[in-house]
């Protein structure tokens, strides 16, 4: 009996040590995700009374998905915010130009799709932001005012760097992370957007994924459904203006 207790004790201790190592390894590899910072520093949603929401698209532009998304947005008279990767902006400048021309908002999503970790220096992040700002500005003088950290990783240091660059950090409503990049199924994406939708929600979508996108098919159902519910799809800046006008 005592031998069994000893074996159980050793096993539990081993599991504890292993779990500590895993936690420590993860903490070294990735930054804090949902640290407690005031809404004015990290925007997840915008509390407004009007039936307006924001569709956002990360990781583009692309020559196929972004174009199809723009066509759908135009068909339903909807506006969106595109968080673009700087290196792709240079390759698909005409598509970014179209986004701007058609009244959508363009935000900064780093130049090389850089994930913020403790191994990334302030200098490196600043360069990624500046290169992307320049790439977008070179198209038509457009100056983004919003920044979205890749994969939503951030901490106070990142927020400080972004704010020093005169940009706002924008994430998304956690209940509306569609995971469309992982192609979870059109039905899943549609329901994630439409279920529990509220004024001022920010929806996370992508216009660049590995493999065949399910986002286009989902949008063909999402856009008319939102319109039927009485929601207007606007840019992040429009949501902020709506909030400021009532406060």
C-alpha positions, -999 to +999 in steps of 0.1 A: +000+000+000+027+024+010+046+016-022+015+025-043+011+058-025+047+065-032+043+058-069+012+080-071+031+107-053+061+105-077+037+105-107+019+136-095+051+154-088+064+145-123+032+159-139+035+190-118+071+197-129+062+190-166+033+213-165+054+240-150+079+236-178+052+238-204+037+270-188+071+286-186+080+277-222+047+291-234+051+323-215+086+328-231+072+321-266+042+343-266+032+376-249+001+383-228-031+382-248-058+397-227-042+419-202-063+444-184-061+477-202-087+505-206-110+504-236-094+536-250-061+517-253-072+484-268-106+484-286-126+452-286-160+466-294-176+501-292-206+506-270-232+525-291-270+527-293-273+526-331-275+493-350-240+495-365-213+468-365-178+465-381-167+437-404-129+435-404-106+415-427-070+406-418-039+394-438-047+407-473-048+420-498-051+391-523-060+392-560-089+368-556-105+367-521-102+405-515-117+413-549-147+390-543-152+404-508-151+440-522-177+430-549-200+416-522-196+446-499-205+469-529-236+448-537-249+452-502-237+488-497-216+477-468-183+492-456-155+473-439-120+477-424-091+459-440-060+453-418-034+448-445+001+433-445+026+458-458+045+435-481+012+424-498+002+461-502+032+466-525+022+436-546-015+444-548-015+482-547-044+485-571-066+465-548-058+486-517-065+517-539-099+502-546-106+496-509-098+533-502-117+546-533-149+526-523-150+541-488-135+512-468-109+517-441-074+504-443-055+495-411-019+485-403-012+448-397+027+449-398+048+446-429+058+409-426+029+396-406+051+399-375+038+381-344+046+400-312+067+379-288+094+387-263+120+381-289+107+410-310+124+443-302+107+477-300+129+488-329+117+459-350+081+466-343+085+503-351+101+494-384+072+470-393+047+497-385+065+524-404+071+503-435+034+495-437+023+531-431+046+541-459+035+513-483-002+524-478+006+561-479+024+557-512-008+545-529-028+577-525-015+596-495-039+576-473-027+575-436-041+546-415-051+554-379-056+518-367-033+489-359-042+453-353-015+430-338-010+397-356-030+369-340-042+394-314-010+391-293-002+422-274+010+436-241+015+471-227+049+475-245+032+469-279+004+493-270+029+520-260+048+516-293+016+517-314+002+547-296+036+565-300+031+559-337-003+578-335-023+546-341-051+529-321-049+492-312-080+474-325-089+438-317-124+423-321-153+412-300-142+379-285-175+362-292-171+370-329-137+353-337-149+334-367-117+314-371-123+315-408-086+312-414-089+276-402-118+269-425-142+256-398-171+254-422-194+280-438-222+273-413-198+279-383-186+312-397-222+324-404-235+315-370-205+330-352-212+363-368-250+363-365-255+347-331-256+372-302-248+401-325-249+435-307-245+472-316-208+481-319-195+446-323-163+441-343-162+409-364-129+391-372-126+377-407-098+372-432-093+379-469-062+357-471-062+321-459-043+289-467-064+268-490-098+275-504-116+303-485-150+297-469-153+334-460-168+343-494-196+318-492-203+328-456-205+365-465-231+357-491-254+347-462-241+371-436-245+404-455-282+399-464-289+386-429-274+416-412-293+439-435-326+420-426-318+424-389-314+462-395-276+464-390-254+487-409-219+476-417-195+505-412-158+511-406-141+511-372-136+548-375-173+553-382-182+533-350-158+556-330-174+587-345-209+574-336-197+568-300-180+602-297-211+620-310-232+607-281-206+611-253 
